[in-house]
Amino acid sequence: MSHLVSRGSAIVRAKVGRQVVATKSAWDDPALAADPLLAGFALAAREAIPMPTSAAMRAAWEPTSRAIQKVLRGDLGPRAAMDEAAHRFADVTRPLPPTRDPRPLLFVVGALGLLFAFRAVRAAKSVTFRAELRRSLPAYAYLTHAVVIVGLLVGVPLVLGATTSLFAGRADGMRYVGLGNYLEILTARGGPLLASGSFYAVLLVTVLWTVCNITLHVGLGLALALLLSRPALRMRGLYRVLLIVPWAVPSYVSALAWKGMFHRQLGAVNAILSALGVAPVAWFSKFSTAFAANVATNVWLGFPFMMVVTLGALAAIPREVLEAAEVDGATRWQRFRLVTLPLLRPLLLPSVVLGAVWTFNMFNVVFLVSGGEPDGRTEILVSEAYRWAFTRQAQYGYASAYAVLIFFVLVFVHRGLRRLSEAS
C-alpha cells in the first residue's frame, strides 16, 4: 500500500497509464509537466472547487446525468437540458410536507386494538369457541412455527414499511407527516398528472409492461407446450431441458447479458442487424426501443415458467375428451379452441396471476437493462420507488408510500383476476 501511494508509483501511473493522479508531488516531474494533456488536467485540478459530499449533491447526480445524455443524443441543447435538470433538482430537494399531529393516528390504532381485544375476550367466553380451540391445538402446534416465520419475514416488514410511509425526511431526522407523502404522490407533486416521472405516468408504463410480458409469456409458453406435448416429436426431453435453462439462470445474470447484447457498438443484436444490412440501433435512446429491449429480456426469463405449467395442465386433460371430439368430426383447430383451451383456462389462471405479480415488480430487468432510459420513461413503479429511496436524498418515507400504493394496486389486480377466474 505504501508503494501504491508513493510518488514513484504515481509517476508510473501517469506516464504509462495516462492517469490524472492525485499525488501532488508527482506533478513536479519534468516529463509530466511537459505533457500538454496531463498538464492541462493538473491545472484544472488546481483551479477546481472540491465537490461536496452532502445529500443534496447526491440528488444532483441523476438530473445531471440525464441532462448530459439528452445533449449527447441531440434531444435538447445544453441550456435547455440544464434548465430541465435544475427543475428536477429543485423538485427533489423541495421542502418536506408539514409536520402533523400524531395523536389522531394513535387514537385510531388504540381504538382498533381495543376492538380486537374486546372481540377476542368475547370469543374466549364462548363455550363453543373453547371446545373448538382444544380440538385444534394439535393443528396449531404444527402451524405455529410457520406462522411465526412468515410473520417475521413478511408481516413485520409490511407493518414497518406502512409505518415509515407516514414519515418524511432522511433516516437521521424523520418527522411524522401523516398522509402527506401519499398526497404528494397522488397529486403528481403539484404538476401535470401524466408528466414524466409522475405516479400515474409510471403506473401506465407498469401496466403496459405487465400486459405485454404476460401476453408473450402465455403465448410462447402455450405454443411451446403444445409443440413439446406431441408424441411424434423426437428428443422431447432434451428440448424441455434446453428451454428451461433461461428460467434456471439467475435473473440478474441474464439481464446483464441481454444489456450487453443490446449495446449499440459491441452488442450481438446490432451485429446481426448489420449483417442483414440494417443500420445499428441505439436501443436505449427512445422509449419504444428501450421498452422493447426490456420486454425481450423479461420474455426470455419468463416463458419457461408458463411452458412448464402448461405442459402439466395439458397432461391433466383426459385423452378421452379429445378422442371423443375427434370422433365427432372436430378439426385440430376446433379441438384446441373448443376443448383444450377451455380446459386449460382455469388451470393456467393462477399461474397468470402469479406471473403478473412477478412482472409488475420485476426490478432486476428494468434497472439492469435500460436503467430507466431514456430520461426515466421506462421506469416502473418498483424501480421508481428505488430511485426515491437511494438516489433522491434517501427519502425512505416517500419510497415506502410508493411501496404501499404498489401493494394496493396488486391487491386490486388480484381481486379482479380472481373474479375473472370464478366467472370462467
N, C-alpha and C positions, 0 to 999 in steps of 0.2 A: 504493500500500500504506500509506503514511503517513496518507493521508486516511481509509482504511477503518478503521484502528485508532485514529483520533483521538477525542477526547471529543465533538466536534460530530457526527461520524458515528454514534457510539454513541447519542447523544440522539435523532437522527432515527430510527434503527432501533428504539429503544424506544418512541417516540411513535407513529410511523406503522405500523411492522411489528409492534408489540406483542411485541417480543423481550425476553427477560431477558438483557441484555448483560453481558459480563464486565468492562467498563471501570468500575472502582470510582468514579472521579471523576464519571462521568455521573450517578450517583445523588444527587449534591448538587443537581441541577437541581430547582427547586420543583415543576414540572409532574410530574416522575416521583415525587417524594416524596409528592405529593398523590393519586396514583393508587393506590387500595387494593390492586388486584390485583398490580401491579408492585411496590409497596412490600412486600407480603407475600412475594413471591418473593425480594426483596432481603434481607429479614430472615432468611428461611430459609437463604439463601446465607451470611450472616454466621455463623449458628449451626451450619452443616453441617461435617461432618468430611470432608476430602478423601479420595476413593476411591483406594485403592492400585492400582497397575498390575502387580501380581505375577501369576505364572502361576496361583496359587490363585484370584485374583479373576476371571480369565478363566474358570476352571472353574465359577464360581458363576453365570455368566450363563444357561447352559442350564437348570439346575434351577429357577432363579428365574423365568425367563420362562414355563416350563411351569406353575409354580405359579400365576402371575398369570392365565394363560389358563384354568386349571381353575376358579379363583374367578370369573372373568368369565362362564364358561359355566354356572356353577352346579353343577359336578360335585362340588366339595368346598368346605368352609368355609375361611376364611383360615388358621386354626390348623392344620387337618389338611393343607392344601396346603403350608404352610411346613414342617411336620414331615416330609412326604414329600420336599420339596426338600432339607432338611437331611440326610436319609438318603442321597439321591442324591449330594449333595456329598461326604459322608463316604466313599461308595463310590468316587467318582472319585479322591479325594485319599488313599486308603488307602495304607499303606506298600507299597513295591515288593517283588516277590519277592526272596528272599535271593540273595546273590551265590554263584555256583557256580564250581567249579574248571574252567578251560577245557582242561586237559590231556587229558581223555578225548576231547573233540571233536577236538583237534589230532591225537591218536593215530589216530582213525578216518579223518580226512582224509588223513593221511600214509599209512596203510595202503592206502586206496583209490588214492592217487596211485602208490604202489609197484606195486600190482596192475595198474593201467593201463599203467605203464611196462614192466612185465615182459611183458604181453601184446603191447605194441607191438614190443618188441625181438624176441620170438619170431616174430611175424608177419613182421618185416623180414628175418629169416634165411631165410624160406621162398623158394625159387626161384620157385614159382608166384605168390606174392604180388608179388615184384619185377617179374615179367613182366606181370602184370595192371596193376600201378601204371604201368609205362611206357606200356602201351596206353591208359591212362585219363588220361594227362597233358593231352591237349587238352581233355577234358571238365572237368578240374579248373581249367584256365585260364579256361574260360567261367563256372564256378560260384564261383570264389574270391571275387570282389568281392561277390556276393550273400550268400555265407556270412558274410563279414566284416561287412557292413552289418546283416544280421539278428542276428548275434551281438552287435554293439554296441547295437542298438536294442531287442532282445528278451532275448537271453541274459544279458547283463551286468546289466540291471535285475532280472531274476528272481533271479540269484545274490545280488545286493546286498540285495534285499528279503528273501530267505530268511535271509541272514546277520543282517540287522537284527532279525528276529523273535526272535533268541536273546539280545537285549539289552533292557534296560528303562531308563526314565528319559528326561530331556529330551536334546536333541541335544548340549548342552554338558556333560553329565555322565552318559552312558550307562554301564551296567555289565552284564557278562555274567551272565545268569540261566539259561542253558540252555533247557530246555523249560518254564520257569516261566510264560511268557505263555500257551502252549498249555494248560497245566494249569488256569490260571485261567479261560480261555475255555471249555474243555470241562467244567469243574465249575460253570459259571454263577457264578463268583466266590463260591462258598460258599452261594448262595441257591437257591431252587427252580429246577429245570431249565427250567420254562416261564414263569418270571417275566418281566414286561415288560422288554425290553431284553436278555434273555439270548440267547446264541448260538442255542439251539435254538428259541426263540420267533421270533427274526428269521429263522432258516432256514425255518421253516414258512411265514411270510409270504412269503419269497422264492420258495419252491416254488409256493405258491398264485398269486402274482403271475406267475410264468413260465407255469404251466399255463393260466391264464385268458387271458393275452395270446396265447400260441401258438395256442390253440384258436380264438380270434377272428380272429387273423391268417390262419390257414389257411382257416377257414370263409369269411370275407369274400373273401379273395383267390381262392379256388376258385370261389365264386359269381359274382364279377365277371368272372373269366376265362372262365367258361362263357358268360356273357352276351355278352362282347365278342368271343368267337370265332364267334358266329353269323353266317353270311354275310348273312342278311336284315337285320341291324341296320345302319341308315344312320348315317353320321358316326362310325364306329367310331374313326377316327384321332383325332378331337377328344376323344372321351370318354377315350381312353387317355392323352392328354396331360394332361387335367384331373385324372385320377385319380392320376397320378404326381407331381403338384405337392406333395402333403404329404410325400413322400419326399425331394424335392429341396430343400425349405426346411430350413435348419439346425435341429436338434432343439431347441436352447435357445430359439430364436425361437418355435417352435410351442408349447413348454412354457409360456413366459411368456404367450403369447396365450391359451392354454387356462386358465391360472391366473386371468387377468382375467375370462374368461367365467364362471368358477365363483364369482366374488365374490358375497357374499350380498346386497349392496345395489346394486351397479352392474353385475353380470355379466349377459351376454346370456342365459345358461341360466335364471336366475331371472326375467328379464324375460319369457321365453317361457312359463314356468310361471305367472307372474302373469296373463298374457293368457289363459291357459286356465283361470283360476280356482283355481289351486293355490297354496298358501302358499309363500313363498320358503324355500329350504332352506339351512341353514348347512352347507355341504358338508364343511368340514374340522373339524366338531365331533364327528363319530362315525367309527368305523373303517370302517363299511360304505360311507358316502357318500364319505369321503376316498379309500378304496381304489378305489371306482368311478370317481372323478374321475381318479385316476392311470391306471387301465386305459383309460378312454375316450381320454385323451391319447395313450397309447402305441399304442393300436389305430389311431388316426388316423395316427400316424407309421409304423406297421409293415405295414399291409395292402397298400400299393402294391408292396412288395418281393415278397411272396408272389403277388400278382396277376401281376406280370411273369414270375416264374419259372414259374407255372402256364400262362401263355399260351405260353411257349416249349415247355413239356412237352406241351401239347395239340397244338402244331404238329408235334411229333415222332411223334405216334401215326399209324400208317398208316391212311389213309381206307378201304383195302380191308377192314381188320378190322371197322370199324364197318358198312360196307356189307354184309359177309357176315352179321353179326349181324342186321341189318335184314331181309335176305332170309330168314333163318331164322325170322322172326316175332317177334323180341325187341322189346319196347316201348321207349320212350325211357328210362324209368327202369331197365329191365333192361340196356340197353346201357351206361348210365352206371355202374350198380352192378357189373356182371359183366365189363365190357370196359374202359371208360375208367378207372375208379378203380384197378383192379389194375395197369394200365399206368402210371398216374401215380405210384403209391406209391413205387417205387424212385427215380424222378426227383425227387420232392419231398423225400425224407427227408434228403439232405444240406443242403438249404435250411432244413428244420425244425431240424436240429442247429445250424446257424449262427445262426438266429433265436433259438433257446433260449439260446445263449451270450450273444448281444447283449442279450436281455431280462433274463437273470439279472444282468447288470452294467449295466443301464440306470440310471445315476446321475442323469442330467440331469432326467428326468421326476419321479422321486421327490423330488429335492432342490428343484426349482424349482416344482413344482405344489403338493404337500401339505407339503413340508418336514418330513415325518415325522409330521405332526399326524394325529390328536390324541395328544398325550403320547408321541410317538415310536413309536406302534404300527404305522405304515405304513412304517417304515424297512425297507430290505432290507440284505443283508449288505454290499454295497459302500458304501452311504451310512452304515451303522453304523461301518465301518472309517474313513470320512472323519471322523466325529464324534470318534473316539478320537485321530485324528492332529492335528486342528486346533481342536477346541473343548473338549477334556478334558485340559488340561495337556500337550498335544503329546506324547502317548505313542506315539512312532513305532514302537517295538518291538512294542507291543500291536497297533497297527493293521497292522503287517507280518505278524504272526501271523494276523490275520483274513484278510489277502490270501492267505497260503499255504493256509489252510484252504479259501478260496473256490476256489483253483486245484485242489485235490484233489477238491472236490465236482464241479467241472466236468469233470475227468478221468473221474470215476465216471459222470457223466451221459453223457458222450460214448461211453464204452465200452458202456454199456447200450443207447444208441440204435444204436450200430454193430452190436451183436449182433442187435438187432431188425431192422436192415436186412438182415443176412446171412440171418436166418431167413425173411424175406419173399421 
